[in-house]
Amino acid sequence: MKKMASFLLFGLLFLLVLTDSGHAATASPQTKIILDGHELVLPSDVEVVNINKNVMIPIHVVAENLNFKVKWDQKKQNVSIEQNNKVISLHVGRTEAYGQNGKVTLNTAPQLIKNTVVVPLRFVSEEMGLSVSWNNKDKIVGLTSAAVPSVEPAPSLPPVVSGPGQSTVWSKVNDISFANHQLVVSIDHEVTPRITRLSNPDRIVVDLPDTTFGDMAPGMKQGTMGKLDVSGIPNVTEVRYSLFTNDPAQVRVVMELNNLSDVQVNVQYVSGKLIVDLAVTGIIGIPVSPAQQDNGKSIIVIDPGHGGKDPGTIGISKTQEKNFTLPLALKVQALLAQEPDIEVVMTRETDVYPTRPERVQLANTLNADVFVSIHGNSVEASPQISGTETFYYKRSSSKALADIMHRHLVEALGFKDRGVKNGNLEVLRDTTMPAVLLEIGFLSNLAEEQAMLSETVQDKAAQAIVDAIKEFLHQPS
């Protein structure tokens, strides 16, 4: 059925012939596309156009909704669409195309409009075996799939069922945010996302099966769309989300990028949050502290999480995480500065935003002995959650540092012990020295937030971090 949906949607993109007269391309934003009874969600900037009485639709909408494999050759201006053993080839500006039965002459050639390739719906639909109807009065394209073999979906956890014989209860998305090149989705039950990389335009599509919207957008209907503010974030032009299907429910998030080739995608699920990490490569180097000189001291890099345009998570009293991490990190810096055998370097000392790759590059260039990233946790939908957790990534040296650090923090603060965990986080994965990320406590928990913002608790946390670093450095080799 998934495969059928894919074919339908793609066909939808290419099929329609309108009854309008005229030869110029005219925007028809009111046109709707209905695939097997479900309206397709089109981005707000997508235009279905009528060129010489042929309905044309952006190729990326076809691929995104139908899951066809689409290849765009910028140099040759060629679009290749593949599904199983079916292949369609089209060229921008050429009426000559190639389908299952060889060469075909199109009524209207594909065109490049606003840096987006639009293609004729009719040709693609016929090639992919879709039945097409056109309601000229209401400007509705109807697509109906034929009997096409279904595609086995990517594995996912089963939806939550309310009880024997009762209806299915889908997982619910309670919040979506994007900062520091990380998409963070707060969800009440873990699901396995399907991640797709698509071109023209470059984008990453995250599909959450058996999932609908909860607190953040109750009652959100299929066909509507929301967007996140990503202004000022390098390489990211838009992040949009929608309820892609109703039955079964499926939430879709699309991250549109300037350059997909520079991005590696890493996914993990931590404390009720699905984290899709866009690890950006090719970052220009940043100035390096004189501490890199070989003076016999241990170099400790302290990383106050977030900062500047990236506030981090938001606490129950609207506290911004960046305003917790910096004061605590500065306390750690002051204590380490008193240690004669330690050289401390900060990734930031003010409210600025170094990117994660820049933080990693600084630590690696310095050949630091220890990297500590300081954070505050939050699950807005569950204010009762509390506790301290410490993350490391794979390296045994990082695990040893995490164990020592976590023990000192839990003993000093008395917060709930949430354990030491392996986390595929960029600042842990890409640094080359023992590295940990500390989630001191939950800013979404009122009691813990108040404690974390107090001078007394911050002093205890800072001392615990310093004591752990010293213990780790003085371990027998």
HUFENNOR-V214018 format. One record per pair of residues at least 4 apart in sequence whose ideal C-beta (glycine too) atoms are under 7 Angstrom apart, sorted by the first residue. I is the first residue (numbers start at 1). J is the second residue. Records with the same first field share a line. If there is no record, write none. Layout:
# HUFENNOR-V214018
I=J, J
This chain:
# HUFENNOR-V214018
1=5, 150
2=6, 150, 151, 153
3=7, 148, 149, 150, 151
4=8, 145, 148, 150
5=9, 35, 36, 66, 145
6=10, 66, 67, 68, 83
7=11, 66, 83, 128, 129, 130, 145, 148
8=12, 35, 36, 66, 130, 143, 145
9=13, 35, 40, 62, 65, 66
10=62, 66, 68, 81, 124, 128
11=15, 124, 125, 128, 130, 132, 143
12=33, 35, 40, 121, 125, 141, 143
13=57, 59, 61, 62, 119, 121, 124
14=57, 119, 120, 121, 122, 123, 124, 125
15=55, 121, 122, 124, 125, 130, 132, 141
16=55, 121, 122, 132, 134, 141
17=53, 54, 55, 122, 134
18=50, 53, 55, 136
19=136
20=50, 53
22=26
23=52
25=49, 51
26=49, 50
27=47, 49
28=48, 49, 50, 139
29=47
30=139
31=48, 139, 141
32=39, 139, 140
33=39, 40, 141, 143
34=38, 39, 140, 141, 142, 143
35=40, 143
36=144, 145
38=222, 245
39=222, 223
40=65
41=222, 223, 225, 242, 244
42=46, 61
43=240
44=225
46=58, 61
48=55, 57
49=56, 113, 118
50=55
51=56, 108, 111
52=107, 108
54=107, 108, 120, 122
55=121, 141
56=108, 118, 119, 120
57=61, 62, 118, 119, 121
58=116, 117, 118
59=63, 70, 79, 117, 119, 200
60=64, 116, 198, 200, 201
61=65
62=66, 68, 124
63=68, 70, 198
64=198, 205
68=81, 82, 83
69=82
70=79, 81
71=80
72=79, 117, 199, 200
73=78
77=91, 92, 93
78=89, 91
79=90, 110, 117, 119
80=87, 89
81=88, 124
82=86, 87
83=128
86=100, 127, 128
88=99, 124, 127
89=97, 98
90=97, 110, 119
91=110
92=110, 111, 112, 117
93=109
94=109
95=105, 106, 109
96=103, 105
97=104, 106, 123
98=102, 103, 104
99=104, 127
100=127
104=123
106=120, 123
108=120
110=117, 118, 119
111=118
112=117
113=118
117=200
119=124
121=125, 141
122=126
123=127
124=128
125=130, 132, 143
129=146, 148
130=143, 144, 145, 146
131=144, 146
132=141, 142, 143
133=142
134=141
135=140, 142
153=209
154=192, 194
155=192
156=191, 192, 209, 210
157=190, 191, 192
159=168, 169, 170, 171, 210
160=169, 171, 189
161=166, 168, 169
162=166, 167, 169
170=210, 211, 212, 249
171=187, 188, 189, 191, 210, 211
172=187, 188, 212, 213, 214
173=185, 187, 208, 211, 213, 214, 216, 251
174=186, 187, 188, 214, 215, 216, 381
175=186, 216, 380, 381
176=185, 216, 228, 241, 253
177=184, 228
178=183, 228, 230, 239
179=310, 312
180=306, 310, 356
181=278, 280, 356
182=275, 276, 277
183=206, 253, 255, 276
184=273, 275
185=273, 274
186=272, 273, 379, 380, 381
187=191, 211, 272, 274
188=214, 381
190=269
191=208, 209, 210, 211
193=206, 207, 208, 267, 274
194=207, 209
195=204, 206, 265, 267
196=205
197=204, 260
198=203, 205
199=260
201=256
202=257, 258, 259, 260
203=254, 255, 256, 257
204=255, 265
205=252, 254
206=253, 276
207=244, 250, 252
208=250, 251
209=248, 250
210=248, 249
211=249, 250, 251
212=243, 249, 251
213=217, 218, 220, 243, 251
214=218
215=381
217=226
220=224, 243
221=243
222=243, 245, 246
224=242
225=240, 242
226=240, 241
227=238, 239, 240
228=239
230=236, 238, 239
232=309
235=257, 258, 259, 262, 280
236=255, 257
237=256, 257, 258
238=256
239=253, 255
240=254
241=251, 252, 253
242=252
243=249, 251
244=250, 251, 252
245=249, 250
257=263
262=280, 281, 282
263=278, 279, 280
264=279, 281
265=276, 278
266=277, 279, 424
267=276
268=275, 423, 424
269=274
270=275, 423
271=377, 379
272=379, 382
277=426
279=426
280=357
283=355, 357, 358, 361
285=361
286=358, 361, 362
288=292, 362, 365, 366
289=345, 366
291=299, 343, 345, 366
292=365, 366
295=343
297=341, 342, 343
298=341, 342, 343, 369, 473
299=343, 345, 366, 368, 369
300=336, 342, 344, 368, 369, 370, 469
301=345, 347, 362, 363, 366, 368, 371
302=329, 332, 333, 344, 346, 372
303=347, 359, 371, 372, 373, 374, 427
304=325, 326, 329, 347, 348, 374
305=312, 321, 325, 373, 374, 375
306=310, 311, 312, 321, 322, 325
307=322, 326, 348, 351, 352, 353
308=351, 352, 353
309=353
310=322, 353
311=320, 321, 322
312=320, 321, 322
313=321, 376, 378, 443
314=318, 320, 378
315=319, 378, 443, 444, 449
316=383, 443, 444, 445, 446, 449
317=449
319=323, 324, 443, 449, 453
321=325, 375, 376, 443
322=326, 351
324=328, 376, 443, 452, 453
325=329, 374, 375, 376
326=330, 351
327=331, 458
328=332, 374, 458, 461, 462
329=333, 346, 374
330=334
331=335, 458, 459, 462
332=336, 462, 465, 466
333=337, 344, 346
335=462, 463, 466
336=342, 344, 466
337=344
345=366
347=354, 359, 362
348=352, 354
354=358, 359
356=360, 426, 427
357=361
358=362
359=363, 427
360=364, 426, 427, 430, 431
361=365
362=366
363=368, 371, 431, 433
364=431, 432
368=433
369=433, 473
370=401, 433, 434, 469, 472
371=431, 433, 435
372=436, 438, 465
373=427, 437, 438
374=438, 440
375=437, 438, 439
376=439, 440, 441, 443, 452
377=439, 441, 442, 443
378=442, 443, 444
379=385, 442, 444
380=444
383=444, 445, 446
384=445
385=442, 445
386=415, 416, 441, 442, 445, 448
387=415, 416, 417, 418, 441, 442
388=409, 410, 413, 415, 417, 418, 439, 440, 441
389=418, 419, 421, 439
390=402, 405, 406, 420, 436, 438
391=421, 423, 425, 428, 436, 437
392=398, 399, 401, 402, 420, 422, 428, 435, 436
393=398, 422, 423, 424, 425, 428, 429
394=422
395=399, 434
396=400
397=401, 434
398=402, 428, 434, 435, 436
399=403
400=404, 472
401=405, 434, 436, 472
402=406, 420, 436
403=407, 420
404=408, 468, 471, 472
405=409, 436, 438, 465, 468
406=410, 420
407=411
408=412, 464, 467, 468
409=413, 438, 440, 461, 464
410=415, 417
412=460, 461, 463, 464
413=457, 460, 461
415=441, 448
423=428, 437
424=429
425=429, 437
426=430
427=431, 435, 437
428=435, 437
431=435
440=452, 461
441=448, 451, 452
442=448
443=449, 452
445=449
446=450
447=451
448=452
449=453
450=454
451=457
452=457
454=458
455=459
456=460
457=461
458=462
459=463
460=464
461=465
462=466
463=467
464=468
465=469
466=470
467=471
468=472
469=473
470=474
